[in-house]
């Protein structure tokens, strides 16, 4: 399902990226950006940087904005579980 470009732009403009990512990743402020451990890499030393409108991991190379972060963290997890839910033949309540 494609969303209108105007809607996506409005969501990006209204979302503070450090607040959104900070819900999943502990971030430390550092000048004009925040940094933390990459949620995709499972690292111990921070290489994940959050700027005003984008994030970038210098460890794994993942890069994006608020929309792509939600897609990577939320929808990727659901996509992994979905085939198992279908095989069981009934609804498994894996996500609230």
Residue frames as qw, qx, qy, qz and C-alpha x, y, z in Angstrom:
[[0.000, 0.890, 0.457, 0.000, 0.00, 0.00, 0.00],
 [0.427, 0.266, -0.001, 0.864, 1.50, 3.32, -1.05],
 [0.186, -0.751, -0.439, 0.456, 0.90, 6.42, 1.04],
 [0.316, 0.907, 0.156, 0.231, 0.59, 9.92, -0.39],
 [0.601, 0.276, -0.218, 0.717, 3.90, 11.77, -0.48],
 [0.159, -0.647, 0.067, -0.743, 2.36, 14.77, 1.30],
 [0.805, -0.540, -0.092, -0.229, 1.34, 12.57, 4.24],
 [0.885, -0.072, -0.168, 0.429, 4.81, 11.06, 4.57],
 [0.353, 0.464, -0.136, 0.801, 6.43, 14.50, 4.41],
 [0.427, -0.675, 0.007, -0.602, 4.09, 15.78, 7.11],
 [0.907, -0.399, -0.131, 0.030, 4.92, 12.81, 9.35],
 [0.734, 0.156, -0.170, 0.639, 8.64, 13.43, 8.88],
 [0.090, 0.577, -0.075, 0.808, 8.23, 17.14, 9.66],
 [0.582, -0.616, -0.006, -0.530, 6.16, 16.52, 12.81],
 [0.943, -0.270, -0.162, 0.110, 8.39, 13.77, 14.22],
 [0.143, -0.850, 0.499, -0.090, 11.41, 14.57, 16.35],
 [0.788, 0.315, -0.529, -0.012, 13.80, 11.84, 15.32],
 [0.186, 0.364, -0.758, 0.509, 15.75, 11.67, 18.58],
 [0.564, -0.138, 0.450, -0.679, 12.50, 11.19, 20.51],
 [0.889, 0.198, -0.162, -0.379, 11.27, 8.45, 18.15],
 [0.705, 0.347, -0.594, 0.175, 14.55, 6.52, 18.10],
 [0.040, -0.436, 0.643, -0.629, 15.16, 7.18, 21.80],
 [0.800, -0.185, 0.161, -0.547, 12.15, 4.98, 22.61],
 [0.989, 0.111, -0.091, -0.018, 14.08, 1.95, 21.34],
 [0.744, 0.279, -0.241, 0.557, 17.73, 3.01, 21.58],
 [0.460, -0.784, -0.144, 0.391, 19.35, 4.72, 24.57],
 [0.518, 0.677, 0.074, 0.518, 20.91, 7.87, 23.10],
 [0.488, -0.567, -0.120, 0.653, 23.57, 10.23, 24.41],
 [0.295, 0.949, 0.107, -0.033, 23.68, 13.81, 23.14],
 [0.662, -0.267, 0.259, 0.650, 26.88, 14.93, 21.50],
 [0.111, -0.250, 0.300, 0.914, 26.84, 18.40, 19.93],
 [0.470, 0.235, -0.212, -0.824, 24.49, 18.58, 16.94],
 [0.703, 0.041, -0.622, -0.342, 23.65, 14.88, 17.05],
 [0.718, -0.421, 0.436, -0.344, 22.93, 12.01, 19.41],
 [0.474, 0.391, -0.780, -0.118, 24.60, 8.62, 19.37],
 [0.757, -0.274, 0.453, -0.383, 23.94, 5.13, 20.67],
 [0.341, -0.199, 0.898, 0.193, 24.46, 1.47, 19.94],
 [0.383, 0.140, -0.570, -0.713, 22.97, 0.32, 16.66],
 [0.707, 0.003, 0.465, -0.533, 19.63, -1.51, 17.08],
 [0.861, 0.414, -0.151, -0.253, 20.35, -3.54, 13.92],
 [0.507, 0.581, -0.607, 0.191, 23.93, -4.54, 14.71],
 [0.863, -0.467, -0.191, 0.002, 23.89, -5.59, 18.39],
 [0.554, 0.472, -0.354, 0.588, 27.09, -3.72, 19.17],
 [0.595, -0.569, -0.401, 0.403, 28.63, -2.61, 22.46],
 [0.302, -0.351, 0.044, 0.885, 30.34, 0.60, 21.31],
 [0.370, 0.748, 0.372, -0.407, 28.12, 3.35, 19.81],
 [0.277, -0.119, 0.555, 0.775, 28.37, 3.84, 16.07],
 [0.075, 0.641, 0.718, 0.261, 24.70, 4.79, 15.49],
 [0.138, -0.181, -0.115, 0.967, 24.24, 8.54, 15.04],
 [0.116, 0.738, 0.664, 0.037, 20.95, 10.44, 14.99],
 [0.193, 0.029, 0.108, 0.975, 20.94, 13.84, 13.35],
 [0.324, 0.209, 0.222, -0.895, 18.06, 16.30, 13.00],
 [0.728, 0.309, -0.012, -0.613, 16.29, 14.46, 10.18],
 [0.820, 0.301, -0.474, -0.110, 18.28, 11.24, 9.49],
 [0.733, -0.538, 0.415, -0.011, 20.08, 8.42, 11.27],
 [0.666, 0.574, -0.476, -0.006, 23.23, 6.63, 10.17],
 [0.854, -0.444, 0.261, 0.075, 25.15, 3.66, 11.53],
 [0.231, 0.788, -0.558, -0.120, 28.84, 3.75, 10.75],
 [0.466, -0.309, 0.827, -0.061, 29.10, 0.06, 11.73],
 [0.539, 0.268, 0.796, 0.061, 26.56, -1.57, 9.42],
 [0.114, 0.011, 0.485, 0.867, 25.81, 1.32, 7.04],
 [0.002, -0.659, -0.750, -0.058, 22.06, 1.47, 7.76],
 [0.085, -0.113, 0.001, 0.990, 20.74, 4.95, 6.99],
 [0.072, -0.552, -0.732, -0.393, 17.32, 6.57, 6.86],
 [0.198, -0.365, 0.086, -0.905, 14.70, 8.87, 8.29],
 [0.462, -0.110, 0.570, -0.670, 11.79, 8.50, 10.73],
 [0.842, 0.213, -0.060, -0.492, 9.66, 6.50, 8.30],
 [0.699, 0.368, -0.613, 0.015, 12.42, 4.04, 7.42],
 [0.004, -0.335, 0.786, -0.519, 13.34, 3.58, 11.11],
 [0.661, -0.003, 0.422, -0.621, 9.78, 2.59, 11.97],
 [0.852, 0.327, -0.260, -0.316, 9.62, 0.27, 8.98],
 [0.492, 0.433, -0.727, 0.205, 12.93, -1.39, 9.90],
 [0.058, -0.234, 0.779, -0.580, 12.16, -1.81, 13.60],
 [0.585, 0.099, 0.461, -0.660, 8.41, -2.47, 13.63],
 [0.813, 0.373, -0.079, -0.440, 7.44, -4.02, 10.33],
 [0.430, 0.473, -0.769, 0.005, 10.56, -6.16, 9.97],
 [0.201, -0.169, 0.857, -0.443, 9.74, -7.89, 13.27],
 [0.690, 0.253, 0.363, -0.573, 6.13, -8.48, 12.22],
 [0.684, 0.505, -0.406, -0.335, 7.23, -9.83, 8.83],
 [0.182, 0.385, -0.893, 0.143, 9.44, -12.40, 10.55],
 [0.347, 0.026, 0.795, -0.497, 6.57, -13.71, 12.68],
 [0.633, 0.300, -0.026, -0.713, 3.85, -13.67, 10.02],
 [0.580, 0.252, -0.719, -0.288, 4.81, -16.95, 8.21],
 [0.149, 0.036, -0.918, 0.367, 4.74, -18.79, 11.53],
 [0.415, 0.200, 0.433, -0.775, 1.30, -17.39, 12.37],
 [0.666, 0.303, -0.303, -0.611, -0.06, -18.62, 9.04],
 [0.440, 0.226, -0.868, -0.049, 1.39, -22.13, 9.42],
 [0.104, -0.003, 0.824, -0.557, -0.24, -22.69, 12.78],
 [0.160, -0.407, -0.806, -0.399, -3.68, -22.28, 11.22],
 [0.300, -0.823, -0.483, 0.011, -4.91, -19.91, 13.88],
 [0.111, 0.867, -0.099, 0.476, -4.11, -16.45, 15.11],
 [0.692, -0.267, -0.363, 0.564, -1.17, -16.20, 17.48],
 [0.096, -0.979, -0.131, -0.121, -1.27, -12.92, 19.32],
 [0.756, 0.010, -0.109, 0.645, 2.41, -12.06, 18.98],
 [0.215, 0.159, -0.036, 0.963, 1.93, -8.30, 18.89],
 [0.060, 0.530, 0.613, -0.583, -0.48, -6.12, 20.83]]
